[in-house]
Amino acid sequence: MEKLSYSLLERRGYEGYLLKDAPERVLQFGEGAFLRAFAEDFIDQMNERAGFNAKVVLVQPRGGHPDTCARFAQQDGLYTLLLRGREKGEAVSRKRIISCVSRCLDPKGDWQSVLDCAQNPDLRFIISNTTEAGIVFDPACKAEDAPPSSFPGKLTLLLHRRWKLGLPGFIILACELSEHNGEELLRCVKEYVGLWGLEPQFKTWVEGENLFCSTVVDRIVTGHPKGDTICQELGYQDDLLDTGEVFASWIIEGPQSIKEELPFEQAGLPIQVVDDHVPYKQRKVRILNGAHTGFVLAAHLAGFKIVRDCMEDQVVRGFMNKLLYDEVIPTLPLDRKDLEDFAAAVANRFNNPYIDHALLSIALNSTAKWKARVMPSLLDSVANTGKLPPCITFSFAAYIAFYRDCPAQDDPWVLEFYKEHKGDSPAQLVHAVIHNERMWGGELAALEGFEEAATAALERIDRLGAYEAMKECLA
């Protein structure tokens, strides 16, 4: 089967949008499935609908995978993006050939070409998604390394080359999931400036002429599907095929002037520029991630296997909705309608007919997840109302039951703790869990009435079964 390329599309009379030639205006550290289904999708649509006229240079953050760059070269930077999910209750599937990528660079094999990008006066934007572990300061990196192992080290040398050429700075959009990603990236760059003894004028330029934006990204991306049936349906071989859900959201913290350079409003894209990204981060973590962690452990105990089946069950979906609308949303500072619209979108996303999202995959490392995603809503709800939220309290009991009765996967010390308490009564086990400061600090132990309520919920799960116990929460 012939590979996707411009010549193939021309021979077949392809009538969709393609941008064959344009200036390279975006440098992107990260060539993986997520950004290609997220940032490149938006850039491609801005090219088509708003005349953005931009190509993207991809850089492998760690490098050392020349085969990846070769695949982009073989396909002229083209790849197919399939977005599938639900909109207004209906299943939808959309196909788009992404044509905004110009080339892919391997810094380990060709560091000079990465540095040479700094010479391009058209280059204005830098996007990164190097995983949470990517934005770190590694003091072992040296300025003479070619390249430095850390992403901030690479970026520092690129910025230094740009400054020495007397060219303008960049708008830098950090998409890593770490907290305050843009601010942390800037902090790491400044550490390298100090470590490497770079010019004070350069540090002033970094801080004054570049905009490091913290962002919140949201789209479930499933990547290249297993098997080759989709390529058979397409009628061509696409080694870069990418798939994801229809829903997307990109929150960018920065001045409104960003909209003058990124024409996402003209393209009708779900991108917002805000003064503070933190409330939107909380919205995602507490509603989207918090819903997952809040119901999947009880749902697994009740016999469910995938998220979509949970959404089609009145009890499980009703439990999730009550948890979100009655207990989580009132703790968040954004507009109530905005939060409810986001929660409704979450329910649609969970009911995606194209994704079999296993509950056990969501259940991985649930101790840390419950602390980060659900516990803040519990504490804020009690602070606001003076009462324990019943669904969140029940979800904690379900967490304990899951770790007691199911093959949980977590840090070894967590699993060892539950093994040590295997024979405990519900009251003994809840007491031990709540007072484990390594898990929760001291906040749950100090929460008046929480131990008794969680014990009662666990006893209810043992007596009625998880499904019937969950149903009682809806009464």
C-alpha positions in Angstrom: 0.0 0.0 0.0 1.4 3.4 -1.0 2.4 5.8 1.8 0.6 9.1 2.3 2.4 12.0 0.5 1.5 15.1 -1.4 2.1 13.3 -4.8 -0.3 10.5 -3.7 -3.0 13.1 -2.8 -2.5 15.0 -6.0 -2.9 11.9 -8.1 -6.1 11.0 -6.4 -7.5 14.5 -6.7 -7.7 15.2 -3.0 -10.0 18.2 -2.4 -9.4 18.8 1.3 -7.2 21.6 2.8 -3.5 21.2 2.4 -0.7 23.8 3.0 2.4 22.7 1.1 4.6 25.7 1.5 4.7 28.3 4.4 7.3 29.8 6.7 8.3 27.9 9.8 6.8 29.9 12.5 6.5 27.3 15.3 9.2 25.2 16.9 7.8 22.3 18.9 9.7 20.2 21.5 7.6 17.0 21.4 6.6 14.9 18.4 4.3 12.5 20.1 0.7 11.6 19.6 -0.7 14.1 22.0 0.6 17.3 20.5 0.1 16.1 17.0 -3.6 15.6 17.8 -3.8 18.8 19.8 -1.5 21.7 18.8 -1.0 20.6 15.2 -4.8 20.2 14.8 -5.3 23.8 16.0 -2.5 25.2 13.9 -3.8 23.4 10.8 -7.2 24.8 11.3 -5.8 28.3 11.9 -4.0 28.0 8.6 -7.1 27.0 6.8 -9.7 29.4 8.4 -7.6 32.4 9.6 -4.6 32.6 7.2 -2.1 31.8 9.9 0.2 30.4 7.2 2.6 28.6 9.5 4.6 25.4 9.4 5.8 23.6 12.5 9.3 22.2 13.1 9.2 19.2 15.4 12.1 18.4 17.8 12.3 15.2 19.6 12.8 16.3 23.3 15.3 13.5 24.1 16.3 12.5 20.6 17.9 9.3 19.5 15.0 8.1 17.3 16.0 8.8 13.7 13.3 6.4 12.4 10.7 8.8 13.7 12.2 11.7 11.7 12.5 9.4 8.7 8.8 8.6 8.8 7.9 12.3 8.7 10.3 12.8 5.8 8.8 9.9 3.9 5.3 11.3 4.3 6.2 14.9 3.5 5.2 15.7 7.1 1.6 14.7 6.4 -0.5 12.5 8.6 -4.1 11.6 9.2 -5.9 12.7 12.4 -9.1 10.9 13.3 -11.2 12.6 16.0 -14.1 10.5 17.4 -16.6 10.8 20.2 -20.0 12.3 21.0 -21.4 15.7 20.3 -24.9 16.5 21.5 -25.4 12.9 22.3 -24.6 11.7 18.8 -21.5 9.7 17.8 -19.2 11.6 15.4 -16.0 10.7 13.5 -13.9 13.3 11.7 -10.9 12.8 9.5 -8.3 15.5 8.7 -5.0 15.3 6.9 -2.6 17.5 8.9 -0.3 19.5 6.7 1.3 22.0 9.0 4.4 19.9 9.8 7.5 20.8 7.8 10.1 18.4 9.3 11.2 16.6 12.4 14.7 17.0 14.0 16.6 14.6 16.2 18.8 16.7 18.5 21.1 13.8 19.2 21.8 13.2 15.6 21.6 16.8 14.3 21.8 19.3 17.2 23.1 22.0 14.8 19.9 22.0 12.8 18.0 22.6 16.0 20.2 25.6 16.9 20.0 26.9 13.4 16.2 27.4 13.9 17.1 30.4 16.0 18.3 32.2 12.9 14.8 32.1 11.3 13.2 35.6 11.7 9.8 34.1 11.0 10.0 31.8 14.0 7.8 33.2 16.8 6.3 30.4 18.8 7.8 27.6 20.9 5.5 24.8 22.1 6.6 22.0 24.5 5.2 18.8 25.9 8.2 16.9 27.3 6.2 15.1 30.1 6.1 16.2 33.7 9.7 15.0 34.0 10.8 17.2 31.1 10.8 20.5 32.9 13.6 19.9 35.3 16.9 21.5 36.1 19.8 19.1 35.8 23.1 20.6 37.1 25.0 18.0 35.2 24.2 19.7 31.9 27.0 21.8 30.4 26.8 24.7 27.9 29.2 22.9 25.6 27.0 19.7 25.5 25.7 19.1 22.0 22.9 18.8 23.0 22.3 19.1 26.8 20.3 16.2 28.1 17.5 18.4 29.7 14.9 20.2 27.7 15.4 23.5 29.6 19.1 23.2 28.9 18.4 22.8 25.1 16.0 25.8 25.2 18.5 28.0 27.0 21.1 27.4 24.3 18.6 28.1 21.6 17.5 31.3 23.3 21.1 32.3 23.7 21.7 31.8 20.0 18.6 33.9 19.2 19.8 36.7 21.5 23.3 36.9 20.0 21.7 37.3 16.6 19.7 40.3 17.8 16.3 38.7 16.8 13.0 39.1 18.8 12.1 36.6 21.5 9.3 34.0 21.5 5.9 33.2 22.9 6.6 30.0 24.7 3.6 27.7 25.4 4.4 25.0 27.9 1.9 22.1 27.7 3.4 19.7 30.3 1.0 18.5 33.0 3.2 19.9 35.8 2.0 22.7 38.0 2.8 26.3 36.7 4.6 24.7 33.7 5.5 28.0 32.0 6.8 29.6 35.2 8.8 26.5 36.1 10.3 26.4 32.6 11.5 30.0 33.0 12.9 29.2 36.4 15.0 26.4 34.9 16.3 28.5 32.1 17.4 31.2 34.5 19.2 28.5 36.6 21.2 27.5 33.5 22.0 31.1 32.8 23.5 31.3 36.3 25.2 27.9 36.2 26.8 28.5 32.8 27.8 32.1 33.6 25.9 33.6 30.6 25.7 37.3 30.1 23.5 39.4 32.5 22.1 41.1 29.3 21.0 37.8 28.1 19.1 37.1 31.3 17.4 40.5 31.0 16.4 39.6 27.4 15.1 36.2 28.4 12.8 37.7 31.1 11.8 40.8 29.1 11.5 39.7 25.5 10.1 36.2 25.9 6.7 35.3 27.1 6.7 32.0 29.1 3.0 30.9 29.3 1.6 28.4 31.7 -1.2 26.4 30.0 -3.8 23.7 30.7 -4.3 21.2 27.9 -7.2 18.8 27.6 -7.9 16.2 25.0 -7.9 12.4 25.3 -5.5 11.1 22.6 -5.4 7.4 21.9 -2.6 7.5 19.3 -1.9 5.0 16.5 -4.6 2.3 16.7 -3.6 -1.3 16.8 -4.0 -3.2 13.5 -4.1 -1.8 10.0 -7.9 -1.8 9.3 -8.1 2.0 9.3 -5.3 2.3 6.8 -7.1 -0.2 4.6 -10.2 2.0 4.8 -8.2 5.1 4.0 -6.6 3.5 1.0 -3.0 4.4 1.9 -0.3 3.6 4.4 0.0 6.2 7.2 2.7 5.3 9.7 1.9 8.6 11.6 -1.8 8.0 11.9 -3.2 9.6 15.1 -6.5 9.3 16.9 -8.2 11.2 19.7 -11.5 12.4 21.1 -13.5 15.3 19.6 -13.4 17.4 22.7 -10.5 19.7 23.3 -9.6 22.7 25.5 -6.4 24.9 25.7 -6.2 27.5 28.5 -3.3 29.9 28.1 -2.2 32.2 30.9 -1.0 35.5 29.4 -1.9 38.9 28.0 -4.8 39.2 25.6 -2.4 40.4 23.0 -1.6 36.8 22.3 -4.8 36.7 20.4 -3.4 39.2 17.9 -0.7 36.7 16.9 -2.6 33.4 17.3 -5.9 33.8 15.4 -7.7 31.0 17.2 -10.9 33.1 17.7 -11.2 33.6 13.9 -10.8 29.9 13.5 -13.5 29.1 16.1 -11.1 27.0 18.3 -11.6 26.1 21.9 -8.7 28.2 23.1 -8.9 30.8 25.9 -6.3 33.4 27.0 -6.8 34.1 30.8 -5.1 36.0 33.5 -4.8 33.0 35.8 -4.7 29.4 34.6 -5.0 27.9 38.1 -8.9 27.9 38.4 -9.0 26.0 35.0 -6.4 23.6 36.2 -8.5 23.0 39.3 -11.6 22.6 37.0 -9.9 19.9 35.0 -8.3 18.0 37.9 -11.4 18.1 40.2 -14.1 17.5 37.6 -12.6 15.4 34.8 -9.9 13.6 36.8 -11.8 13.7 40.1 -14.8 12.1 38.5 -12.7 9.2 37.2 -11.1 8.6 40.6 -14.3 9.3 42.4 -16.4 6.5 40.8 -14.2 3.9 39.1 -13.1 2.0 42.2 -16.7 1.5 43.4 -17.8 0.7 39.8 -15.1 -2.0 39.5 -16.2 -3.4 42.8 -19.8 -3.5 41.3 -18.6 -5.5 38.4 -18.1 -2.9 35.7 -15.0 -3.1 33.4 -15.0 0.0 31.1 -16.0 3.7 31.6 -18.6 3.7 28.8 -20.6 0.9 30.4 -20.6 3.0 33.6 -22.1 5.9 31.8 -24.9 3.8 30.5 -25.9 2.7 34.0 -28.3 5.0 35.8 -26.9 4.3 39.3 -23.2 4.7 38.4 -23.8 7.8 36.2 -26.2 9.2 38.8 -23.6 8.8 41.5 -20.9 10.5 39.4 -23.3 13.4 38.6 -24.3 13.9 42.2 -20.6 13.9 43.2 -19.8 16.5 40.6 -22.8 18.8 40.7 -23.6 18.7 44.4 -20.2 18.3 46.0 -17.3 19.3 43.6 -18.6 22.1 41.5 -19.7 24.3 44.5 -16.0 24.2 45.7 -14.6 25.8 42.5 -14.3 29.6 41.8 -15.3 29.7 38.2 -18.8 30.6 36.9 -21.3 27.9 37.8 -22.6 27.6 34.2 -19.1 27.2 32.9 -18.4 24.4 35.4 -21.7 22.7 34.7 -21.1 22.8 30.9 -17.6 21.3 31.5 -19.1 18.6 33.7 -21.7 17.8 31.0 -18.9 17.6 28.4 -17.1 15.2 30.7 -20.1 12.8 30.8 -20.2 12.9 27.0 -16.5 12.2 26.8 -16.7 9.2 29.2 -19.5 7.8 27.0 -17.3 7.8 23.9 -18.3 4.8 21.7 -14.8 4.6 20.1 -12.8 4.3 23.3 -12.8 1.2 25.6 -11.3 2.9 28.7 -10.6 0.2 31.3 -11.4 1.0 34.9 -8.4 -0.8 36.1 -6.1 1.4 34.0 -7.7 4.5 35.7 -7.3 2.8 39.1 -3.5 2.7 38.8 -1.9 4.6 41.7 -5.2 5.6 43.2 -3.8 6.6 46.5 -1.9 9.6 45.1 -4.7 10.2 42.6 -7.4 10.4 45.4 -5.2 12.8 47.4 -4.6 15.1 44.4 -8.0 14.9 42.6 -10.7 14.3 45.3 -9.3 15.2 48.7 -9.2 19.0 47.9 -12.9 18.9 47.0 -13.6 17.1 50.3 -11.8 19.6 52.4 -13.2 22.6 50.6 -16.7 21.2 50.8 -16.5 20.7 54.5 -15.0 24.2 54.9 -17.9 25.7 52.9 -20.8 23.8 54.3 -19.7 22.4 57.6 -20.9 18.9 56.4 -19.3 15.8 55.0 -20.1 15.3 51.3 -21.7 11.8 51.2 -20.6 10.8 47.7 -17.0 11.8 48.2 -17.0 10.1 51.6 -18.4 7.0 50.0 -15.7 7.1 47.2 -13.0 7.0 49.9 -14.6 3.9 51.5 -14.7 2.4 48.0 -11.0 3.2 47.6 -10.2 1.3 50.8 -12.4 -1.7 49.8 -10.7 -1.8 46.4 -7.2 -1.9 47.9 -8.3 -4.5 50.4 -10.1 -6.8 48.0 -8.7 -6.2 44.5 -5.3 -6.6 42.8 -4.4 -2.9 43.1 -1.3 -1.4 41.5 0.5 1.3 43.4 3.8 2.2 45.1 5.3 -0.8 47.0 5.0 0.9 50.3 1.2 1.5 49.8 0.6 -2.2 48.8 2.7 -3.3 51.8 0.6 -1.2 54.1 -2.7 -2.9 52.9 -1.1 -6.3 53.2 -0.2 -5.6 56.8 -3.8 -4.7 57.6 -5.4 -7.5 55.6 -7.3 -9.0 58.6 -8.5 -5.7 60.0 -12.2 -5.0 60.7 -13.7 -2.1 58.6 -13.3 0.2 61.6 -9.7 -0.8 62.2 -8.8 -0.5 58.6 -10.4 2.9 58.1 -8.7 4.1 61.2 -5.3 2.9 60.0 -5.7 4.3 56.5 -6.9 7.8 57.6 -4.1 8.1 60.1 -1.4 7.2 57.6 0.3 10.6 57.3 2.5 9.4 54.4 -0.7 8.9 52.4 -2.7 12.0 53.4 -0.8 14.1 55.8 -2.8 14.8 58.9 -5.8 16.4 57.2 -8.2 13.4 57.0 -7.5 12.4 60.6 -8.3 15.9 61.7 -11.6 16.0 59.8 -14.4 15.8 62.3 -16.7 12.8 61.8 -14.9 11.6 58.6 -13.5 8.4 60.1 -16.9 7.3 61.4 -18.7 8.2 58.1 -16.1 6.3 56.0 -16.3 3.3 58.3 -20.1 3.3 58.0 -19.8 3.5 54.2 -17.3 0.6 54.1 -19.6 -1.5 56.3 -22.4 -0.7 53.9 -20.3 -1.9 50.9 -19.6 -5.1 52.8 -23.2 -5.7 53.7 -25.0 -4.6 50.5 -22.3 -4.9 47.8 -20.8 -1.9 46.1 -23.7 -1.4 43.6 -26.5 -1.3 46.1 -24.4 0.8 48.5 -23.8 3.3 45.7 -27.5 3.4 45.0 -28.2 4.4 48.6 -26.0 7.5 48.0 -28.7 8.7 45.5 -31.6 8.4 47.9 
